[in-house]
Amino acid sequence: QKEVEQDPGPLSVPEGAIVSLNCTYSNSAFQYFMWYRQYSRKGPELLMYTYSSGNKEDGRFTAQVDKSSKYISLFIRDSQPSDSATYLCAMTPYSSASKIIFGSGTRLSIRP
Amino acid sequence: NAGVTQTPKFRVLKTGQSMTLLCAQDMNHEYMYWYRQDPGMGLRLIHYSVGEGTTAKGEVPDGYNVSRLKKQNFLLGLESAAPSQTSVYFCASSSDEVAEDTQYFGPGTRLTVL
């Protein structure tokens, strides 16, 4: 069983919809949680970073962590075609980039 | 300001051949990383460096070697390529090694080993 599970999609929604992307994990030691966005044929870029449980909002993006359920989510409001990309969740038990475990990514397509 | 660049962008090798992937960054970052990305597997850390002249093993180091002779460059070598090393390779750099510090990724190198 993988430490981090992520539905590969693809997920296709109409423009303006609210998108929910999710990951589950098995290691209760994970404390630092990240979401990366990766456009086709490009490298990933850090979108959101959250420490421990709770919510964090940045513009149209909200990251949510539920450590009791070992479940994290990324919500995208008012989705735009430019949001079409693969979204990778990532997490680590320590504040150390060399210990980050990445999910396999969910491919998202926003239909105009 | 180019950020992180990778050379080459594409490469096809035959089993047993060797090659070196070059990563260069112009942000004066101390930390550099090599990842591989495979379908259904996510990104996995191969090797990383915490400064000029240093290297350390990541999650999947076997079959790879690295060198950081200059602060701005991080080289990944495959001495005897195998089909299992077919992957997309990403280099990244950051100013700090903490998880919350942004890693800047290069555009990737697509390697096929026949």
gemmi code that builds the backbone of each chain (N, CA, C; Angstrom):
import gemmi

chains = {
    "A": [
        ("GLN", (0.842, -1.194, 0.000), (0.000, 0.000, 0.000), (0.881, 1.248, 0.000)),
        ("LYS", (0.541, 2.208, -0.864), (1.304, 3.447, -0.915), (1.041, 4.268, 0.333)),
        ("GLU", (2.038, 5.056, 0.732), (1.859, 5.949, 1.878), (0.863, 7.058, 1.574)),
        ("VAL", (0.828, 7.493, 0.329), (-0.057, 8.581, -0.086), (-0.846, 8.121, -1.310)),
        ("GLU", (-2.165, 8.180, -1.209), (-3.036, 7.750, -2.296), (-3.762, 8.952, -2.880)),
        ("GLN", (-3.788, 8.989, -4.222), (-4.454, 10.098, -4.896), (-5.129, 9.555, -6.138)),
        ("ASP", (-6.396, 9.893, -6.330), (-7.153, 9.444, -7.497), (-6.542, 10.099, -8.743)),
        ("PRO", (-6.147, 9.313, -9.744), (-5.469, 9.897, -10.908), (-6.363, 10.688, -11.842)),
        ("GLY", (-7.696, 10.519, -11.694), (-8.622, 11.178, -12.605), (-8.618, 10.477, -13.960)),
        ("PRO", (-8.887, 11.151, -15.078), (-9.013, 12.606, -15.132), (-10.356, 13.098, -14.587)),
        ("LEU", (-10.331, 14.328, -14.082), (-11.508, 14.992, -13.572), (-11.826, 16.150, -14.516)),
        ("SER", (-13.054, 16.167, -15.050), (-13.440, 17.201, -16.003), (-14.657, 17.939, -15.460)),
        ("VAL", (-14.565, 19.261, -15.308), (-15.667, 20.058, -14.770), (-15.846, 21.296, -15.637)),
        ("PRO", (-17.061, 21.898, -15.626), (-17.268, 23.111, -16.412), (-16.667, 24.323, -15.729)),
        ("GLU", (-16.312, 25.311, -16.512), (-15.766, 26.562, -15.992), (-16.700, 27.166, -14.952)),
        ("GLY", (-16.129, 27.654, -13.864), (-16.918, 28.272, -12.814), (-17.306, 27.321, -11.694)),
        ("ALA", (-17.128, 26.023, -11.905), (-17.481, 25.030, -10.889), (-16.485, 25.042, -9.735)),
        ("ILE", (-16.917, 24.506, -8.598), (-16.011, 24.289, -7.469), (-15.395, 22.901, -7.632)),
        ("VAL", (-14.079, 22.861, -7.541), (-13.351, 21.601, -7.708), (-12.851, 21.136, -6.347)),
        ("SER", (-12.974, 19.854, -6.109), (-12.448, 19.255, -4.884), (-11.455, 18.163, -5.251)),
        ("LEU", (-10.223, 18.311, -4.810), (-9.172, 17.315, -5.052), (-8.749, 16.758, -3.699)),
        ("ASN", (-8.500, 15.455, -3.648), (-8.273, 14.829, -2.348), (-7.103, 13.851, -2.351)),
        ("CYS", (-6.551, 13.664, -1.153), (-5.530, 12.638, -0.941), (-5.759, 12.001, 0.417)),
        ("THR", (-5.475, 10.719, 0.498), (-5.463, 10.041, 1.784), (-4.049, 9.547, 2.047)),
        ("TYR", (-3.746, 9.355, 3.316), (-2.406, 8.887, 3.657), (-2.472, 7.934, 4.836)),
        ("SER", (-1.412, 7.178, 5.010), (-1.419, 6.143, 6.051), (-0.490, 6.467, 7.220)),
        ("ASN", (0.482, 7.341, 7.016), (1.472, 7.642, 8.047), (0.986, 8.771, 8.947)),
        ("SER", (0.628, 8.440, 10.180), (0.089, 9.452, 11.101), (1.150, 10.469, 11.522)),
        ("ALA", (2.410, 10.234, 11.179), (3.478, 11.174, 11.539), (3.543, 12.385, 10.612)),
        ("PHE", (2.863, 12.313, 9.461), (2.895, 13.455, 8.526), (2.314, 14.689, 9.210)),
        ("GLN", (3.043, 15.809, 9.108), (2.588, 17.050, 9.731), (2.572, 18.225, 8.763)),
        ("TYR", (3.350, 18.115, 7.688), (3.475, 19.204, 6.730), (2.854, 18.741, 5.420)),
        ("PHE", (1.942, 19.542, 4.889), (1.150, 19.125, 3.730), (1.223, 20.196, 2.647)),
        ("MET", (1.402, 19.749, 1.419), (1.565, 20.663, 0.302), (0.730, 20.239, -0.899)),
        ("TRP", (0.391, 21.201, -1.718), (-0.226, 20.947, -3.016), (0.627, 21.610, -4.078)),
        ("TYR", (0.917, 20.849, -5.130), (1.671, 21.351, -6.271), (0.775, 21.296, -7.509)),
        ("ARG", (1.003, 22.231, -8.410), (0.321, 22.242, -9.698), (1.373, 21.983, -10.768)),
        ("GLN", (1.036, 21.115, -11.708), (1.971, 20.776, -12.781), (1.264, 20.850, -14.123)),
        ("TYR", (1.643, 21.833, -14.919), (1.108, 21.936, -16.272), (1.805, 20.909, -17.160)),
        ("SER", (1.150, 20.573, -18.265), (1.673, 19.553, -19.155), (3.076, 19.912, -19.645)),
        ("ARG", (3.979, 18.994, -19.553), (5.369, 19.115, -20.018), (6.150, 20.183, -19.239)),
        ("LYS", (5.714, 20.450, -18.006), (6.410, 21.417, -17.162), (6.740, 20.775, -15.819)),
        ("GLY", (7.602, 21.449, -15.033), (7.881, 20.994, -13.685), (6.793, 21.441, -12.722)),
        ("PRO", (6.652, 20.761, -11.587), (5.648, 21.161, -10.590), (5.982, 22.528, -9.979)),
        ("GLU", (4.958, 23.214, -9.492), (5.144, 24.466, -8.764), (4.301, 24.415, -7.496)),
        ("LEU", (4.872, 24.895, -6.389), (4.186, 24.863, -5.110), (2.995, 25.815, -5.129)),
        ("LEU", (1.827, 25.271, -4.744), (0.589, 26.048, -4.746), (0.187, 26.437, -3.321)),
        ("MET", (0.172, 25.473, -2.423), (-0.286, 25.698, -1.054), (0.580, 24.890, -0.105)),
        ("TYR", (0.774, 25.429, 1.084), (1.508, 24.740, 2.141), (0.728, 24.885, 3.444)),
        ("THR", (0.552, 23.778, 4.170), (-0.193, 23.804, 5.428), (0.553, 22.976, 6.462)),
        ("TYR", (0.577, 23.491, 7.669), (1.173, 22.740, 8.768), (0.058, 22.223, 9.675)),
        ("SER", (0.077, 20.935, 9.969), (-0.866, 20.272, 10.868), (-2.295, 20.390, 10.332)),
        ("SER", (-3.276, 20.361, 11.203), (-4.670, 20.351, 10.773), (-5.197, 21.756, 10.536)),
        ("GLY", (-6.344, 21.824, 9.859), (-6.993, 23.104, 9.656), (-7.094, 23.492, 8.202)),
        ("ASN", (-7.516, 24.721, 7.996), (-7.724, 25.258, 6.653), (-6.746, 26.379, 6.371)),
        ("LYS", (-6.450, 26.544, 5.085), (-5.654, 27.690, 4.650), (-6.198, 28.168, 3.319)),
        ("GLU", (-6.408, 29.454, 3.204), (-7.001, 30.007, 1.991), (-6.024, 30.947, 1.303)),
        ("ASP", (-6.013, 30.865, -0.039), (-5.183, 31.768, -0.822), (-5.920, 32.046, -2.120)),
        ("GLY", (-6.612, 33.178, -2.158), (-7.378, 33.520, -3.354), (-8.493, 32.517, -3.585)),
        ("ARG", (-8.506, 31.905, -4.757), (-9.554, 30.926, -5.087), (-9.251, 29.531, -4.545)),
        ("PHE", (-8.112, 29.364, -3.906), (-7.681, 28.046, -3.439), (-7.804, 27.930, -1.921)),
        ("THR", (-8.316, 26.775, -1.464), (-8.384, 26.475, -0.042), (-7.836, 25.080, 0.185)),
        ("ALA", (-6.864, 24.979, 1.083), (-6.312, 23.675, 1.461), (-6.871, 23.306, 2.827)),
        ("GLN", (-7.263, 22.045, 2.945), (-7.870, 21.559, 4.179), (-7.172, 20.278, 4.613)),
        ("VAL", (-6.859, 20.177, 5.897), (-6.196, 18.982, 6.426), (-7.029, 18.433, 7.576)),
        ("ASP", (-7.343, 17.152, 7.521), (-8.033, 16.458, 8.598), (-7.138, 15.313, 9.035)),
        ("LYS", (-6.325, 15.547, 10.052), (-5.361, 14.536, 10.477), (-6.043, 13.340, 11.127)),
        ("SER", (-7.202, 13.560, 11.744), (-7.888, 12.435, 12.398), (-8.349, 11.414, 11.366)),
        ("SER", (-8.693, 11.880, 10.171), (-9.130, 10.984, 9.097), (-8.001, 10.679, 8.116)),
        ("LYS", (-6.840, 11.291, 8.303), (-5.704, 11.156, 7.375), (-6.158, 11.492, 5.956)),
        ("TYR", (-6.676, 12.707, 5.810), (-7.323, 13.110, 4.565), (-7.028, 14.578, 4.341)),
        ("ILE", (-6.554, 14.925, 3.133), (-6.355, 16.329, 2.816), (-7.085, 16.667, 1.526)),
        ("SER", (-7.490, 17.930, 1.407), (-8.255, 18.365, 0.241), (-7.735, 19.704, -0.264)),
        ("LEU", (-7.940, 19.912, -1.542), (-7.702, 21.217, -2.161), (-8.976, 21.599, -2.884)),
        ("PHE", (-9.540, 22.766, -2.543), (-10.727, 23.264, -3.206), (-10.342, 24.438, -4.104)),
        ("ILE", (-10.892, 24.430, -5.308), (-10.687, 25.527, -6.242), (-12.052, 26.132, -6.534)),
        ("ARG", (-12.233, 27.403, -6.180), (-13.501, 28.088, -6.452), (-13.432, 28.787, -7.802)),
        ("ASP", (-14.591, 28.977, -8.416), (-14.660, 29.701, -9.689), (-13.561, 29.206, -10.644)),
        ("SER", (-13.565, 27.911, -10.899), (-12.493, 27.300, -11.694), (-12.410, 27.914, -13.091)),
        ("GLN", (-11.188, 28.038, -13.581), (-10.898, 28.636, -14.876), (-10.201, 27.623, -15.779)),
        ("PRO", (-10.316, 27.767, -17.094), (-9.578, 26.856, -17.992), (-8.080, 26.823, -17.693)),
        ("SER", (-7.535, 27.936, -17.202), (-6.102, 27.991, -16.869), (-5.745, 27.143, -15.648)),
        ("ASP", (-6.769, 26.655, -14.938), (-6.527, 25.743, -13.812), (-6.320, 24.304, -14.290)),
        ("SER", (-6.533, 24.054, -15.566), (-6.346, 22.707, -16.111), (-4.880, 22.302, -15.979)),
        ("ALA", (-4.653, 21.261, -15.217), (-3.289, 20.829, -14.902), (-3.385, 19.539, -14.097)),
        ("THR", (-2.240, 18.982, -13.745), (-2.194, 17.872, -12.795), (-1.835, 18.425, -11.431)),
        ("TYR", (-2.588, 18.022, -10.417), (-2.365, 18.504, -9.056), (-1.796, 17.370, -8.210)),
        ("LEU", (-0.656, 17.654, -7.598), (0.044, 16.668, -6.776), (-0.077, 17.063, -5.311)),
        ("CYS", (-0.514, 16.125, -4.471), (-0.413, 16.386, -3.041), (0.945, 15.872, -2.580)),
        ("ALA", (1.420, 16.411, -1.471), (2.719, 16.005, -0.944), (2.713, 16.221, 0.562)),
        ("MET", (3.485, 15.433, 1.281), (3.506, 15.557, 2.722), (4.802, 15.003, 3.302)),
        ("THR", (5.118, 15.425, 4.517), (6.335, 14.988, 5.173), (6.152, 15.052, 6.683)),
        ("PRO", (6.780, 14.148, 7.426), (6.683, 14.202, 8.885), (7.564, 15.286, 9.496)),
        ("TYR", (8.609, 15.672, 8.756), (9.533, 16.665, 9.273), (9.561, 17.842, 8.316)),
        ("SER", (9.984, 18.974, 8.824), (10.108, 20.139, 7.951), (11.394, 19.992, 7.156)),
        ("SER", (11.398, 18.986, 6.261), (12.597, 18.683, 5.492), (12.200, 18.320, 4.073)),
        ("ALA", (12.715, 19.066, 3.118), (12.350, 18.824, 1.721), (12.812, 17.461, 1.244)),
        ("SER", (13.850, 16.920, 1.857), (14.358, 15.628, 1.409), (13.483, 14.460, 1.875)),
        ("LYS", (12.486, 14.730, 2.696), (11.607, 13.668, 3.205), (10.191, 13.765, 2.647)),
        ("ILE", (9.983, 14.620, 1.656), (8.641, 14.803, 1.101), (8.216, 13.572, 0.315)),
        ("ILE", (6.995, 13.110, 0.580), (6.381, 12.022, -0.180), (5.291, 12.635, -1.042)),
        ("PHE", (5.352, 12.364, -2.356), (4.391, 12.935, -3.295), (3.315, 11.919, -3.653)),
        ("GLY", (2.085, 12.407, -3.843), (1.054, 11.600, -4.456), (1.304, 11.524, -5.959)),
        ("SER", (0.580, 10.631, -6.622), (0.814, 10.413, -8.049), (0.130, 11.450, -8.935)),
        ("GLY", (-0.727, 12.299, -8.345), (-1.322, 13.388, -9.103), (-2.718, 13.090, -9.623)),
        ("THR", (-3.548, 14.134, -9.677), (-4.890, 14.074, -10.279), (-4.919, 15.030, -11.456)),
        ("ARG", (-5.273, 14.512, -12.624), (-5.356, 15.356, -13.822), (-6.715, 16.029, -13.870)),
        ("LEU", (-6.705, 17.368, -13.924), (-7.925, 18.179, -13.904), (-8.073, 18.917, -15.226)),
        ("SER", (-9.281, 18.886, -15.774), (-9.576, 19.626, -16.998), (-10.790, 20.498, -16.749)),
        ("ILE", (-10.685, 21.797, -17.023), (-11.794, 22.736, -16.865), (-12.329, 23.067, -18.262)),
        ("ARG", (-13.578, 22.731, -18.511), (-14.191, 22.944, -19.827), (-14.731, 24.357, -19.932)),
        ("PRO", (-14.364, 25.101, -20.990), (-14.873, 26.489, -21.139), (-16.387, 26.504, -21.343)),
    ],
    "B": [
        ("ASN", (17.058, 36.102, -16.060), (16.897, 35.175, -14.937), (16.164, 33.935, -15.421)),
        ("ALA", (16.916, 32.846, -15.696), (16.321, 31.663, -16.312), (15.706, 30.721, -15.289)),
        ("GLY", (16.056, 30.862, -13.983), (15.535, 29.932, -12.981), (16.330, 28.641, -13.000)),
        ("VAL", (15.621, 27.516, -13.195), (16.255, 26.199, -13.246), (16.149, 25.676, -14.671)),
        ("THR", (17.283, 25.341, -15.251), (17.297, 24.788, -16.598), (17.872, 23.380, -16.571)),
        ("GLN", (17.437, 22.552, -17.508), (17.887, 21.177, -17.595), (18.315, 20.871, -19.020)),
        ("THR", (19.399, 20.125, -19.134), (19.928, 19.719, -20.436), (20.238, 18.236, -20.395)),
        ("PRO", (19.852, 17.403, -21.399), (19.005, 17.766, -22.530), (17.529, 17.721, -22.167)),
        ("LYS", (16.640, 18.045, -23.086), (15.193, 17.946, -22.862), (14.692, 16.535, -23.149)),
        ("PHE", (15.297, 15.883, -24.103), (14.912, 14.521, -24.479), (16.171, 13.711, -24.761)),
        ("ARG", (16.086, 12.401, -24.509), (17.214, 11.542, -24.847), (16.717, 10.109, -24.945)),
        ("VAL", (17.251, 9.390, -25.933), (16.980, 7.959, -26.063), (18.314, 7.236, -25.934)),
        ("LEU", (18.383, 6.272, -25.042), (19.598, 5.500, -24.815), (19.329, 4.034, -25.079)),
        ("LYS", (20.398, 3.314, -25.363), (20.296, 1.860, -25.407), (20.769, 1.314, -24.062)),
        ("THR", (20.253, 0.160, -23.705), (20.654, -0.482, -22.447), (22.176, -0.580, -22.373)),
        ("GLY", (22.723, -0.151, -21.211), (24.158, -0.225, -21.014), (24.910, 1.067, -21.325)),
        ("GLN", (24.270, 1.971, -22.061), (24.930, 3.241, -22.358), (24.936, 4.130, -21.120)),
        ("SER", (25.802, 5.112, -21.152), (25.880, 6.051, -20.036), (25.515, 7.453, -20.522)),
        ("MET", (25.112, 8.294, -19.583), (24.837, 9.680, -19.921), (24.813, 10.529, -18.650)),
        ("THR", (24.930, 11.826, -18.847), (24.871, 12.773, -17.746), (23.811, 13.814, -18.035)),
        ("LEU", (22.945, 14.046, -17.037), (21.946, 15.098, -17.116), (22.476, 16.299, -16.332)),
        ("LEU", (22.337, 17.484, -16.939), (22.831, 18.695, -16.305), (21.689, 19.558, -15.813)),
        ("CYS", (21.809, 20.021, -14.584), (20.859, 20.975, -14.020), (21.633, 22.236, -13.649)),
        ("ALA", (21.104, 23.379, -14.020), (21.736, 24.650, -13.675), (20.691, 25.605, -13.105)),
        ("GLN", (21.089, 26.335, -12.050), (20.173, 27.332, -11.465), (20.940, 28.636, -11.260)),
        ("ASP", (20.225, 29.737, -11.474), (20.850, 31.055, -11.372), (20.288, 31.862, -10.209)),
        ("MET", (19.742, 31.188, -9.201), (19.129, 31.865, -8.065), (20.016, 31.819, -6.820)),
        ("ASN", (21.226, 31.324, -6.962), (22.179, 31.239, -5.851), (21.662, 30.345, -4.713)),
        ("HIS", (20.879, 29.322, -5.079), (20.327, 28.417, -4.077), (21.368, 27.427, -3.580)),
        ("GLU", (21.297, 27.140, -2.266), (22.206, 26.158, -1.673), (21.764, 24.721, -1.984)),
        ("TYR", (20.449, 24.495, -2.006), (19.918, 23.137, -2.059), (19.455, 22.791, -3.465)),
        ("MET", (19.850, 21.607, -3.901), (19.417, 21.129, -5.212), (19.018, 19.659, -5.119)),
        ("TYR", (18.075, 19.258, -5.977), (17.460, 17.929, -5.888), (17.279, 17.332, -7.282)),
        ("TRP", (17.376, 16.018, -7.343), (17.007, 15.285, -8.549), (15.859, 14.334, -8.218)),
        ("TYR", (14.767, 14.426, -8.999), (13.611, 13.552, -8.858), (13.397, 12.790, -10.167)),
        ("ARG", (12.704, 11.676, -10.050), (12.155, 11.023, -11.228), (10.641, 10.928, -11.059)),
        ("GLN", (9.932, 11.032, -12.178), (8.463, 10.972, -12.155), (7.996, 9.899, -13.108)),
        ("ASP", (7.318, 8.920, -12.572), (6.802, 7.803, -13.357), (5.286, 7.745, -13.218)),
        ("PRO", (4.585, 7.282, -14.252), (3.122, 7.200, -14.186), (2.667, 6.377, -12.982)),
        ("GLY", (1.739, 6.938, -12.220), (1.183, 6.230, -11.076), (2.085, 6.184, -9.857)),
        ("MET", (3.281, 6.799, -9.951), (4.233, 6.698, -8.834), (4.496, 8.039, -8.172)),
        ("GLY", (4.153, 9.127, -8.810), (4.495, 10.431, -8.241), (5.971, 10.731, -8.370)),
        ("LEU", (6.389, 11.825, -7.792), (7.796, 12.217, -7.794), (8.547, 11.456, -6.706)),
        ("ARG", (9.725, 10.954, -7.044), (10.558, 10.273, -6.057), (11.953, 10.867, -6.089)),
        ("LEU", (12.486, 11.146, -4.907), (13.784, 11.798, -4.785), (14.908, 10.793, -5.031)),
        ("ILE", (15.820, 11.157, -5.932), (16.941, 10.273, -6.263), (18.153, 10.618, -5.396)),
        ("HIS", (18.639, 11.825, -5.534), (19.744, 12.363, -4.743), (19.482, 13.844, -4.517)),
        ("TYR", (20.164, 14.399, -3.521), (20.062, 15.815, -3.306), (21.394, 16.353, -2.775)),
        ("SER", (21.497, 17.676, -2.736), (22.734, 18.322, -2.298), (22.388, 19.512, -1.420)),
        ("VAL", (23.089, 19.625, -0.304), (22.835, 20.740, 0.620), (23.868, 21.851, 0.456)),
        ("GLY", (24.707, 21.747, -0.556), (25.679, 22.800, -0.823), (26.765, 22.297, -1.753)),
        ("GLU", (27.557, 23.224, -2.250), (28.644, 22.871, -3.170), (29.534, 21.799, -2.550)),
        ("GLY", (29.813, 20.757, -3.343), (30.691, 19.695, -2.874), (30.014, 18.621, -2.035)),
        ("THR", (28.708, 18.748, -1.780), (27.997, 17.748, -0.959), (26.935, 17.039, -1.779)),
        ("THR", (26.700, 15.767, -1.464), (25.591, 15.023, -2.053), (25.046, 14.054, -1.013)),
        ("ALA", (23.805, 13.662, -1.172), (23.179, 12.707, -0.248), (22.158, 11.876, -1.007)),
        ("LYS", (21.905, 10.663, -0.524), (20.968, 9.759, -1.193), (19.547, 10.095, -0.815)),
        ("GLY", (18.666, 9.936, -1.794), (17.245, 10.086, -1.549), (16.577, 8.736, -1.445)),
        ("GLU", (15.347, 8.667, -1.925), (14.541, 7.451, -1.795), (14.966, 6.358, -2.772)),
        ("VAL", (15.376, 6.743, -3.998), (15.683, 5.756, -5.042), (17.030, 6.036, -5.696)),
        ("PRO", (18.155, 5.901, -4.970), (19.461, 6.305, -5.499), (20.171, 5.270, -6.371)),
        ("ASP", (19.732, 4.008, -6.320), (20.480, 2.938, -6.996), (20.505, 3.143, -8.506)),
        ("GLY", (21.725, 3.014, -9.077), (21.892, 3.147, -10.522), (22.224, 4.556, -10.965)),
        ("TYR", (22.286, 5.483, -10.008), (22.558, 6.898, -10.308), (23.734, 7.403, -9.478)),
        ("ASN", (24.484, 8.346, -10.046), (25.472, 9.073, -9.262), (25.299, 10.556, -9.544)),
        ("VAL", (25.750, 11.378, -8.605), (25.580, 12.823, -8.732), (26.864, 13.537, -8.340)),
        ("SER", (26.977, 14.767, -8.812), (28.100, 15.603, -8.388), (27.674, 17.053, -8.364)),
        ("ARG", (28.223, 17.801, -7.414), (27.915, 19.236, -7.265), (29.262, 19.956, -7.095)),
        ("LEU", (29.965, 20.076, -8.193), (31.287, 20.720, -8.149), (31.177, 22.228, -8.079)),
        ("LYS", (30.108, 22.764, -8.660), (29.845, 24.200, -8.602), (28.481, 24.417, -7.984)),
        ("LYS", (28.314, 25.498, -7.260), (27.059, 25.761, -6.557), (25.870, 25.789, -7.512)),
        ("GLN", (26.067, 26.302, -8.703), (24.937, 26.490, -9.600), (24.595, 25.247, -10.420)),
        ("ASN", (25.433, 24.214, -10.371), (25.197, 23.036, -11.206), (25.068, 21.772, -10.379)),
        ("PHE", (24.183, 20.880, -10.835), (23.981, 19.595, -10.162), (23.842, 18.563, -11.273)),
        ("LEU", (24.764, 17.627, -11.339), (24.791, 16.650, -12.416), (24.273, 15.303, -11.943)),
        ("LEU", (23.480, 14.656, -12.795), (22.983, 13.314, -12.516), (23.537, 12.373, -13.573)),
        ("GLY", (24.229, 11.321, -13.137), (24.830, 10.383, -14.074), (24.192, 9.012, -14.016)),
        ("LEU", (24.062, 8.427, -15.202), (23.635, 7.023, -15.313), (24.819, 6.302, -15.939)),
        ("GLU", (25.459, 5.415, -15.203), (26.664, 4.753, -15.704), (26.345, 3.644, -16.695)),
        ("SER", (25.272, 2.904, -16.439), (24.883, 1.800, -17.313), (23.361, 1.754, -17.331)),
        ("ALA", (22.771, 2.471, -18.298), (21.322, 2.662, -18.312), (20.560, 1.343, -18.459)),
        ("ALA", (19.420, 1.280, -17.762), (18.536, 0.118, -17.822), (17.132, 0.587, -18.206)),
        ("PRO", (16.323, -0.271, -18.833), (14.959, 0.130, -19.209), (14.144, 0.662, -18.027)),
        ("SER", (14.438, 0.183, -16.799), (13.712, 0.654, -15.609), (14.003, 2.129, -15.295)),
        ("GLN", (15.015, 2.683, -15.942), (15.350, 4.087, -15.728), (14.659, 5.004, -16.747)),
        ("THR", (13.816, 4.434, -17.583), (12.968, 5.243, -18.454), (12.026, 6.044, -17.577)),
        ("SER", (12.077, 7.365, -17.698), (11.319, 8.210, -16.792), (11.445, 9.666, -17.240)),
        ("VAL", (10.748, 10.541, -16.530), (10.970, 11.976, -16.685), (11.729, 12.435, -15.446)),
        ("TYR", (12.848, 13.097, -15.665), (13.715, 13.520, -14.574), (13.576, 15.024, -14.357)),
        ("PHE", (13.328, 15.395, -13.113), (13.202, 16.800, -12.753), (14.280, 17.184, -11.757)),
        ("CYS", (14.852, 18.339, -11.994), (15.776, 18.950, -11.060), (15.035, 20.080, -10.352)),
        ("ALA", (15.390, 20.337, -9.103), (14.782, 21.432, -8.350), (15.844, 22.080, -7.483)),
        ("SER", (15.582, 23.321, -7.098), (16.492, 24.002, -6.181), (15.680, 24.812, -5.190)),
        ("SER", (16.273, 25.084, -4.025), (15.620, 25.907, -3.019), (16.683, 26.599, -2.185)),
        ("SER", (16.262, 27.683, -1.529), (17.222, 28.442, -0.718), (17.384, 27.811, 0.661)),
        ("ASP", (16.397, 27.014, 1.072), (16.458, 26.356, 2.365), (15.960, 24.927, 2.198)),
        ("GLU", (16.285, 24.062, 3.137), (15.902, 22.665, 3.003), (14.590, 22.354, 3.720)),
        ("VAL", (13.974, 23.374, 4.329), (12.721, 23.129, 5.029), (11.599, 22.897, 4.018)),
        ("ALA", (10.629, 22.089, 4.425), (9.562, 21.686, 3.510), (8.760, 22.879, 3.001)),
        ("GLU", (8.594, 23.925, 3.830), (7.755, 25.039, 3.409), (8.455, 25.992, 2.462)),
        ("ASP", (9.752, 25.820, 2.290), (10.462, 26.689, 1.353), (10.193, 26.208, -0.069)),
        ("THR", (9.898, 27.116, -0.940), (9.513, 26.744, -2.300), (10.680, 26.106, -3.039)),
        ("GLN", (10.410, 24.929, -3.618), (11.351, 24.316, -4.531), (11.000, 24.784, -5.935)),
        ("TYR", (11.984, 25.242, -6.664), (11.782, 25.666, -8.051), (12.241, 24.523, -8.950)),
        ("PHE", (11.313, 24.050, -9.774), (11.597, 22.890, -10.621), (11.985, 23.330, -12.032)),
        ("GLY", (12.846, 22.525, -12.639), (13.166, 22.701, -14.044), (12.079, 22.093, -14.910)),
        ("PRO", (12.209, 22.190, -16.239), (11.172, 21.703, -17.153), (11.211, 20.201, -17.382)),
        ("GLY", (12.234, 19.518, -16.897), (12.280, 18.064, -17.029), (13.107, 17.567, -18.206)),
        ("THR", (13.604, 16.345, -18.073), (14.288, 15.625, -19.151), (13.580, 14.299, -19.335)),
        ("ARG", (13.100, 14.071, -20.555), (12.419, 12.805, -20.850), (13.436, 11.808, -21.379)),
        ("LEU", (13.663, 10.748, -20.610), (14.658, 9.740, -20.969), (13.981, 8.413, -21.277)),
        ("THR", (14.322, 7.848, -22.406), (13.854, 6.510, -22.781), (15.067, 5.611, -22.929)),
        ("VAL", (15.015, 4.463, -22.257), (16.087, 3.482, -22.370), (15.526, 2.240, -23.054)),
        ("LEU", (16.098, 1.928, -24.198), (15.585, 0.801, -24.993), (16.330, -0.490, -24.668)),
    ],
}
model = gemmi.Model(1)
for chain_id, residues in chains.items():
    chain = gemmi.Chain(chain_id)
    for i, (resn, *xyz) in enumerate(residues, 1):
        res = gemmi.Residue()
        res.name, res.seqid = resn, gemmi.SeqId(i, " ")
        for name, pos in zip(("N", "CA", "C"), xyz):
            atom = gemmi.Atom()
            atom.name, atom.element = name, gemmi.Element(name[0])
            atom.pos, atom.b_iso = gemmi.Position(*pos), 0.0
            res.add_atom(atom)
        chain.add_residue(res)
    model.add_chain(chain)
structure = gemmi.Structure()
structure.add_model(model)
structure.setup_entities()
